[in-house]
Structures are given as structure tokens and as C-alpha cells.
Amino acid sequence: GYGVSDMQVVCSDMTDRIWTYISEGRYYSSVEKNVYEQCCQAVAYLKDYLNGKTGGKDVVYTGITSIKQDFDYAAWGKDGKTIWKLS
């Protein structure tokens, strides 16, 4: 059977507490969505719709990232920008 040591915790979101758990190794990673890209796509499709353009894609992939211990949390979100350090 599987024991607690066989499991890895993956969550969704990023807070100071979640980052602490990731950096300590209690959580394996956090799955983050690209909110900026989601907003850009929504505005682009709304603009197209208002200008009479239809027939766009039904599904738009905006990307997700798995944040792990090597993530630069200190730089994340500074100056209104998200800085991703991906491996």
C-alpha cells in the first residue's frame, strides 16, 4: 500500500504560507494559471465580437506553470509583474 511518504501535495494558488510549505518541502508544487494571458484573451475576443468578428476558438490555452522549490518567490509580483523562473 501507499503511505504518507509516498504522496506529494500539489495545490493551486500562491500565498506566503503556500510558498513556505513549498520551500520547506511539505508541498511539492503549486499549479498556477496565467491570469494576465487570460485577461488579454478575454479582451481580444470581446473586441472582435464588438467589431462583428465571430467564429473564434471555443477553447484557448493560456498556459499553466508548476511552481516548485527553485521558483524565485522574492521577485514574484514585484512592480505589478510576475517573474517566472522555470526549469
ABEGO torsion letter per residue (X at the ends): XBBAAABBBBBBEBBAAAAAAAAAGABABBBBBBAAAAAAAAAAAAAAAAAGBBGBBABBBAEBBBBBAABBAAABGBGGBBBBBBX
